[in-house]
């Protein structure tokens, strides 16, 4: 959350997030995803890399998913 605040202080038009929910408790993940939703709703573009796609798919945005080849 602190990183979001620091990034938003510069009034960005776009934010890149690399696994913002990594290592967090489920209740905190919900708060993080709610913050991401608010950021996107404010008109800031968001590109997020996340290993738990369920949370990302719950966001009202366009999302892509792919699996690594083995």
N, C-alpha and C positions, 0 to 999 in steps of 0.2 A: 504494500500500500504506500509506503514511503517512496518507493521508486516511481509509482504512478504520480504522486504529488510533485515530485521533483521534475518529472518529464512534462507535466501539464503546466508548470510555471513558465515554460518557454513558449507557450501557446502554439503547440505543434499542429500541423494539418494532418499528420500521419504518425502512427506509433507502431513499432515492431516489438512484439512481446514473445519471449522465448520461455515457454513453460511456466507461466505465472502461478500455476497451482502446485508446482513440484514441492513435495515434502510438507504440504499443509494438511491440517485436519479437515475432514469433510465440511464442517460448519464454516470454516474459514474460506474454503474453496467457493462455497455459495456466495459469500460476501465479495470475494475477488471477482467472480463472474458477474455479479450485479454491478460492480464498478466498471468492468469492461463494457457491459451493456450501456451504462450511462455515458461512458466516453464515446462509444459509437453513436449513440442517440444524439449526442451534442454536435455531430457532424465531423468528428475526427475519424479519419480512416484508421483501421486496425488490421494488422497482419499478425496472426498468432500461431505459433507452433506449439502443439499440445499433445501429450501422449494419452490423455483421457478424452476421447472425442465426444462422449455423451454430453459433457458440459459445453463444449463448443457448439454442438448441433442444437443445443437448447437456445442459443443466442439467435435473435431474429436477423440473421445476416446470410450472406452467401458463404458456403464453406466447401472445401474440397478435402478428400481423404484418399490416401493411398497406402498400400502396404509395401514394405521392403521385400525385394526378391531374395530368395534363399538359394 
